[in-house]
Amino acid sequence: MPGGKVIAVLNMKGGVGKTTISAHVMRVLYHQHSKRMLLIDLDPQFNLTQCLMGRSAYDSLKKDDKTIFTAMEPPSKVGLFDVATSPQPTPAPAALAKRMRQFTDNSAYLDLVPGNFDLVKYSSIEDKGKLAAVNFSC
């Protein structure tokens, strides 16, 4: 949303509560302040996604390439240490987002771009040239 506010939770250490903080900030802004929310789960463990949706719903979205990984590179069969590229534009967040909740008057909603374990590959690739091909413009 143009002009929307961005809240990012980042810490390079694991187990410090990033997902918990994100979930609680989302809950307060959505439920108590009726804000429109788009959550983008960039954590390869995708625990935020798992908090908000069941396994079968997630499996269906992953099968349809509707996770954050699709914003990074197109669906392909490249290996763990390679990055797929495409001349096609990156899908818009709205094309990947799943509407999780919505107030009955449509004033506020909660959308999620689900995480994906496949993101772990970006921390495993040592060749900076390959990483330069990743489209981080979500």
Buried (B, 14 or more C-beta within 10 A) or exposed (E): EEEEEEEEBEEEEEEEEBBEEBBEBBEEBBEEEEBBBBBBBBBBBBBBBBBBBEEEBBEEBBEEEBBBBBBBBBEEEBEEEBBEBEEEEBBEBEEBBBEBEBEEEEEBBBBBBBBBEBBEBBEEBEEEEBBEEBBEEB
